[in-house]
Amino acid sequence: MAAVSPARANALLLGVMAFAQLLLMAANVRGGIAASAAVGIVGAASRPAVSAERSISGILLDVVHFFRDLHEDDVANVKLRLEVTRLAGELERTKQLADENSHLRRFLGMHEDLAPKSIGASVVTARLGVQSRVLLVDRGSADGVRADMAVIAWGGAVGRVVGVERAFARVRLLSDPNSGASGVIVRSRTEGMVVGRGGEPMEMIYVPKYADVVVGDRVVTSGLDGVFPRGFGLGRVTVVGEPVGASKSIRLEPEVDDHSIEDVLILLEPSGTRLLTPDEPEALP
Protein backbone atom coordinates (compact mmCIF):
# COMPACT_ATOMS: atom_id res chain seq x y z
CA MET A 1 0.00 0.00 0.00
CA ALA A 2 1.36 3.44 -0.88
CA ALA A 3 2.52 5.49 2.05
CA VAL A 4 0.56 8.56 2.99
CA SER A 5 2.59 11.74 2.96
CA PRO A 6 2.96 13.51 6.30
CA ALA A 7 1.32 16.66 4.95
CA ARG A 8 -1.70 14.76 3.69
CA ALA A 9 -2.00 12.77 6.92
CA ASN A 10 -1.85 15.92 8.99
CA ALA A 11 -4.50 17.59 6.84
CA LEU A 12 -6.82 14.59 7.14
CA LEU A 13 -6.21 14.34 10.86
CA LEU A 14 -6.89 18.05 11.31
CA GLY A 15 -10.16 17.77 9.38
CA VAL A 16 -11.32 14.77 11.37
CA MET A 17 -10.42 16.49 14.66
CA ALA A 18 -12.41 19.58 13.65
CA PHE A 19 -15.38 17.37 12.78
CA ALA A 20 -15.02 15.57 16.09
CA GLN A 21 -15.09 18.86 17.96
CA LEU A 22 -18.37 19.76 16.25
CA LEU A 23 -19.78 16.38 17.24
CA LEU A 24 -18.69 16.96 20.82
CA MET A 25 -20.52 20.29 20.98
CA ALA A 26 -23.67 18.69 19.58
CA ALA A 27 -23.37 15.76 21.96
CA ASN A 28 -23.06 18.07 24.97
CA VAL A 29 -26.44 19.49 24.04
CA ARG A 30 -28.00 16.02 23.70
CA GLY A 31 -26.26 14.46 26.72
CA GLY A 32 -26.33 10.76 27.61
CA ILE A 33 -24.72 8.15 25.41
CA ALA A 34 -23.96 10.65 22.65
CA ALA A 35 -21.76 12.79 24.92
CA SER A 36 -19.70 9.81 26.03
CA ALA A 37 -19.16 8.68 22.45
CA ALA A 38 -18.14 12.15 21.31
CA VAL A 39 -15.60 12.45 24.11
CA GLY A 40 -14.11 9.16 22.99
CA ILE A 41 -13.80 10.43 19.43
CA VAL A 42 -12.08 13.65 20.44
CA GLY A 43 -9.73 11.71 22.71
CA ALA A 44 -8.82 9.38 19.91
CA ALA A 45 -8.22 12.26 17.55
CA SER A 46 -6.00 14.03 20.06
CA ARG A 47 -3.61 11.14 20.69
CA PRO A 48 -0.29 11.27 18.84
CA ALA A 49 -0.45 9.29 15.62
CA VAL A 50 1.95 6.37 15.30
CA SER A 51 0.75 5.71 11.80
CA ALA A 52 -1.41 8.13 9.78
CA GLU A 53 -3.43 5.32 8.21
CA ARG A 54 -4.10 3.65 11.57
CA SER A 55 -5.09 6.91 13.32
CA ILE A 56 -7.47 7.95 10.59
CA SER A 57 -9.12 4.53 10.36
CA GLY A 58 -9.52 4.42 14.14
CA ILE A 59 -11.15 7.85 14.24
CA LEU A 60 -13.49 6.92 11.40
CA LEU A 61 -14.47 3.79 13.30
CA ASP A 62 -15.21 5.89 16.37
CA VAL A 63 -17.39 8.19 14.23
CA VAL A 64 -19.36 5.16 13.02
CA HIS A 65 -19.82 4.01 16.64
CA PHE A 66 -20.86 7.54 17.61
CA PHE A 67 -23.71 7.64 15.07
CA ARG A 68 -24.74 4.11 16.01
CA ASP A 69 -24.97 5.16 19.67
CA LEU A 70 -26.97 8.23 18.67
CA HIS A 71 -29.46 6.03 16.83
CA GLU A 72 -29.77 3.61 19.76
CA ASP A 73 -30.24 6.52 22.16
CA ASP A 74 -33.05 7.97 19.99
CA VAL A 75 -34.77 4.58 19.72
CA ALA A 76 -34.58 4.12 23.50
CA ASN A 77 -36.04 7.58 24.10
CA VAL A 78 -38.90 6.96 21.67
CA LYS A 79 -39.72 3.63 23.34
CA LEU A 80 -39.63 5.30 26.76
CA ARG A 81 -41.99 8.08 25.65
CA LEU A 82 -44.40 5.54 24.15
CA GLU A 83 -44.37 3.52 27.37
CA VAL A 84 -45.04 6.62 29.49
CA THR A 85 -47.94 7.55 27.20
CA ARG A 86 -49.39 4.04 27.44
CA LEU A 87 -49.16 3.98 31.24
CA ALA A 88 -50.73 7.43 31.51
CA GLY A 89 -53.64 6.27 29.35
CA GLU A 90 -54.16 3.16 31.47
CA LEU A 91 -54.08 5.26 34.64
CA GLU A 92 -56.71 7.63 33.26
CA ARG A 93 -58.96 4.73 32.19
CA THR A 94 -58.60 3.15 35.63
CA LYS A 95 -59.58 6.43 37.28
CA GLN A 96 -62.63 6.79 35.02
CA LEU A 97 -63.77 3.24 35.83
CA ALA A 98 -63.34 3.88 39.56
CA ASP A 99 -65.39 7.09 39.30
CA GLU A 100 -68.13 5.28 37.37
CA ASN A 101 -68.25 2.44 39.90
CA SER A 102 -68.46 4.91 42.78
CA HIS A 103 -71.25 6.78 41.00
CA LEU A 104 -73.22 3.59 40.37
CA ARG A 105 -72.81 2.42 43.98
CA ARG A 106 -74.02 5.77 45.26
CA PHE A 107 -77.00 5.75 42.90
CA LEU A 108 -77.92 2.21 43.92
CA GLY A 109 -77.66 3.16 47.58
CA MET A 110 -79.88 6.18 47.02
CA HIS A 111 -82.51 3.97 45.37
CA GLU A 112 -82.48 1.40 48.17
CA ASP A 113 -82.19 3.71 51.18
CA LEU A 114 -84.06 6.87 50.21
CA ALA A 115 -86.73 5.88 47.72
CA PRO A 116 -87.30 2.17 47.14
CA LYS A 117 -90.57 2.87 45.29
CA SER A 118 -88.97 4.81 42.48
CA ILE A 119 -87.32 4.44 39.09
CA GLY A 120 -83.97 5.78 38.02
CA ALA A 121 -83.56 8.15 35.10
CA SER A 122 -80.65 9.87 33.40
CA VAL A 123 -80.65 13.49 32.32
CA VAL A 124 -80.76 13.80 28.53
CA THR A 125 -80.51 17.58 28.34
CA ALA A 126 -81.08 20.65 30.52
CA ARG A 127 -82.26 24.21 30.08
CA LEU A 128 -81.04 26.36 32.94
CA GLY A 129 -82.20 29.87 32.09
CA VAL A 130 -83.40 32.69 34.30
CA GLN A 131 -87.09 32.31 33.49
CA SER A 132 -87.17 28.54 32.93
CA ARG A 133 -85.12 25.75 34.50
CA VAL A 134 -86.05 22.25 33.31
CA LEU A 135 -84.49 18.85 32.69
CA LEU A 136 -85.38 16.21 30.11
CA VAL A 137 -84.95 12.66 31.44
CA ASP A 138 -85.06 9.31 29.65
CA ARG A 139 -88.12 7.85 31.37
CA GLY A 140 -91.73 8.39 30.36
CA SER A 141 -95.27 7.07 30.43
CA ALA A 142 -94.12 3.64 29.25
CA ASP A 143 -92.21 3.38 32.55
CA GLY A 144 -95.13 4.53 34.70
CA VAL A 145 -94.10 8.19 34.98
CA ARG A 146 -96.93 10.67 35.42
CA ALA A 147 -97.22 14.42 35.84
CA ASP A 148 -96.63 15.89 39.35
CA MET A 149 -94.39 13.05 40.47
CA ALA A 150 -91.54 14.17 42.72
CA VAL A 151 -87.95 13.94 41.45
CA ILE A 152 -84.97 13.64 43.77
CA ALA A 153 -81.20 13.22 43.49
CA TRP A 154 -78.42 12.31 45.87
CA GLY A 155 -78.56 15.07 48.46
CA GLY A 156 -82.13 16.28 48.16
CA ALA A 157 -85.19 17.28 46.20
CA VAL A 158 -84.77 18.29 42.56
CA GLY A 159 -88.21 19.14 41.17
CA ARG A 160 -91.41 17.64 39.82
CA VAL A 161 -92.57 16.11 36.55
CA VAL A 162 -94.52 18.62 34.44
CA GLY A 163 -94.72 16.85 31.09
CA VAL A 164 -94.65 13.21 30.00
CA GLU A 165 -94.18 11.44 26.68
CA ARG A 166 -93.80 7.73 26.05
CA ALA A 167 -90.03 7.60 26.55
CA PHE A 168 -89.22 10.98 28.10
CA ALA A 169 -90.34 13.28 30.87
CA ARG A 170 -89.81 17.00 31.51
CA VAL A 171 -88.85 17.97 35.05
CA ARG A 172 -89.26 21.50 36.38
CA LEU A 173 -86.51 22.24 38.90
CA LEU A 174 -87.19 23.77 42.29
CA SER A 175 -85.03 26.73 41.29
CA ASP A 176 -87.50 27.57 38.49
CA PRO A 177 -89.46 30.78 39.24
CA ASN A 178 -92.71 28.84 38.73
CA SER A 179 -91.76 26.09 41.16
CA GLY A 180 -92.03 25.56 44.91
CA ALA A 181 -92.23 23.05 47.73
CA SER A 182 -93.32 23.19 51.35
CA GLY A 183 -90.36 23.15 53.69
CA VAL A 184 -89.49 23.01 57.37
CA ILE A 185 -86.38 24.20 59.23
CA VAL A 186 -84.86 21.15 60.90
CA ARG A 187 -83.58 22.94 64.02
CA SER A 188 -86.60 25.01 64.99
CA ARG A 189 -89.38 23.15 63.09
CA THR A 190 -90.46 26.43 61.51
CA GLU A 191 -92.46 25.87 58.32
CA GLY A 192 -92.81 27.85 55.11
CA MET A 193 -92.78 27.63 51.32
CA VAL A 194 -89.55 27.38 49.35
CA VAL A 195 -89.77 28.98 45.90
CA GLY A 196 -87.35 29.33 43.01
CA ARG A 197 -85.82 32.56 41.76
CA GLY A 198 -84.18 31.43 38.52
CA GLY A 199 -80.42 31.82 38.74
CA GLU A 200 -80.70 33.54 42.12
CA PRO A 201 -80.75 31.77 45.53
CA MET A 202 -84.09 30.21 46.43
CA GLU A 203 -86.35 31.99 48.89
CA MET A 204 -88.39 30.75 51.84
CA ILE A 205 -91.61 32.68 52.21
CA TYR A 206 -94.60 32.71 54.57
CA VAL A 207 -92.32 32.43 57.60
CA PRO A 208 -93.59 34.54 60.56
CA LYS A 209 -91.25 37.41 61.39
CA TYR A 210 -90.92 36.21 64.99
CA ALA A 211 -89.89 32.65 63.94
CA ASP A 212 -86.52 31.23 65.04
CA VAL A 213 -84.37 31.23 61.90
CA VAL A 214 -80.60 31.75 61.69
CA VAL A 215 -77.96 31.53 58.96
CA GLY A 216 -76.84 27.93 58.50
CA ASP A 217 -80.21 26.35 59.31
CA ARG A 218 -81.05 23.39 57.07
CA VAL A 219 -84.43 23.27 55.34
CA VAL A 220 -86.02 19.98 54.23
CA THR A 221 -89.31 19.05 52.61
CA SER A 222 -92.19 18.99 55.09
CA GLY A 223 -94.49 16.70 53.07
CA LEU A 224 -97.41 19.11 53.36
CA ASP A 225 -97.62 19.76 49.61
CA GLY A 226 -98.53 16.12 48.89
CA VAL A 227 -95.76 15.79 46.29
CA PHE A 228 -92.49 15.43 48.18
CA PRO A 229 -92.18 13.10 51.15
CA ARG A 230 -90.91 14.66 54.34
CA GLY A 231 -87.18 14.92 54.93
CA PHE A 232 -85.54 15.55 51.54
CA GLY A 233 -83.05 18.41 51.56
CA LEU A 234 -84.01 21.75 50.03
CA GLY A 235 -81.18 24.02 51.09
CA ARG A 236 -79.42 25.96 53.83
CA VAL A 237 -80.22 29.47 55.03
CA THR A 238 -77.66 32.00 53.80
CA VAL A 239 -79.51 35.27 54.47
CA VAL A 240 -82.05 36.32 57.09
CA GLY A 241 -83.09 39.84 56.14
CA GLU A 242 -85.47 42.39 57.55
CA PRO A 243 -89.09 41.23 57.64
CA VAL A 244 -91.31 42.17 54.73
CA GLY A 245 -94.73 42.75 56.26
CA ALA A 246 -95.47 39.83 58.54
CA SER A 247 -92.96 37.44 56.95
CA LYS A 248 -89.21 37.05 57.30
CA SER A 249 -86.95 37.54 54.26
CA ILE A 250 -84.98 34.30 53.93
CA ARG A 251 -82.62 33.15 51.17
CA LEU A 252 -81.38 29.58 50.69
CA GLU A 253 -78.42 27.94 49.04
CA PRO A 254 -79.90 24.89 47.20
CA GLU A 255 -79.07 21.46 48.55
CA VAL A 256 -78.56 20.14 45.00
CA ASP A 257 -76.57 22.03 42.39
CA ASP A 258 -78.63 22.13 39.19
CA HIS A 259 -75.50 21.94 37.02
CA SER A 260 -74.27 18.72 38.67
CA ILE A 261 -77.39 16.60 38.16
CA GLU A 262 -76.74 13.55 35.98
CA ASP A 263 -79.10 10.90 37.37
CA VAL A 264 -82.35 11.23 39.31
CA LEU A 265 -85.02 9.11 40.95
CA ILE A 266 -88.67 9.61 40.10
CA LEU A 267 -90.86 8.74 43.09
CA LEU A 268 -93.69 6.47 42.02
CA GLU A 269 -95.51 6.58 45.35
CA PRO A 270 -94.49 9.52 47.56
CA SER A 271 -95.50 9.03 51.18
CA GLY A 272 -98.82 10.52 52.10
CA THR A 273 -100.12 11.12 48.58
CA ARG A 274 -102.61 8.29 48.67
CA LEU A 275 -103.96 9.31 52.08
CA LEU A 276 -104.40 12.93 50.95
CA THR A 277 -106.32 11.93 47.82
CA PRO A 278 -110.13 12.41 48.15
CA ASP A 279 -112.01 9.22 48.79
CA GLU A 280 -113.36 7.45 45.73
CA PRO A 281 -117.20 7.35 45.63
CA GLU A 282 -118.53 3.95 46.53
CA ALA A 283 -119.82 1.91 43.63
CA LEU A 284 -123.56 1.51 43.56
CA PRO A 285 -124.83 -2.04 44.02
Helices and strands as residue ranges (DSSP letters): H 6-30, H 33-46, H 52-113, E 118-128, E 133-137, G 141-143, E 150-153, E 156-164, E 169-173, E 180-185, E 191-197, E 200-205, E 218-221, E 233-244, E 247-254, G 258-260, E 263-267, H 273-276
